[in-house]
Amino acid sequence: MAETKSYKSSTGVDSFYYGILGADDVALSVEHVMFLQEIGVEMPQEITKASGDNKTAEMAVSAGDITVTGKFHKLPTEDKQKILGLEVVDGITAMGSSDTPPYLAAVFAKTYEDGSREYVGLPKGIFTRPKIEGKSKEEGKVEFSSDEIEGQFMDRKVTGFTEEKSAIFGVDKKGETTNRDAIFMKVFGKAFPTGTAEPEGV
C-alpha cells in the first residue's frame, strides 16, 4: 500500500484573519491582518491519577485554558480598536479599566515549502491589551519593532462536530482551497473574503 502521509514540516505562517462574533457566534465581518511573524497556540492537558492497591486504578485527562500568542510586524491601530474593544473619540484611542474586549474567532495558516497550507481555526476567544514599548534608535543601526498580543480561547459549538471544539485544522495542497473555505464557514459563519490576495506558496 502506497504511503500517503505527509512528513513535511512547516516553514512559515501567514493569512491571519479575525472576526468579531455577533449573534449565534457568526462573525460580523472578517478582517485580514498582514505580516504575521509568529503565532503560538498552547493547549495544555493534565493527567489525573487515582490510586489503589499500591497501583494506578484509573486515569483521566483535564484540559486547561487555550492560550494564543501572536506576533506581528505591526498590528494596525484600527485592528487594535476592534480586537480590544477600545473607545475612540475624535480620532484618539483610549484604554481604561472598563474596556471590554469582544468575543472573536480567528484563522491563520502554516505554510510549507511544497506550497501546501495548514489552516488553523480558533472558534471563540478574547484577546487582552498588549504592552506598549519603545526603544531609542541607535546611530547607524535600524531595528524594526513588532507588536505582540495574547488571548485565551474556549470551546464553542462548531457545525458538523458532535462536541464543542476550541481549535480545528485542515490542510490544502498547493492551489487548493477546499479546507480553507470549509474552516472559514465553520469558524466565522462566512465565506473566505473574495478579492483577498493569498500569497503563492510560502
Disulfide bonds with the S-S distance in Angstrom:
none
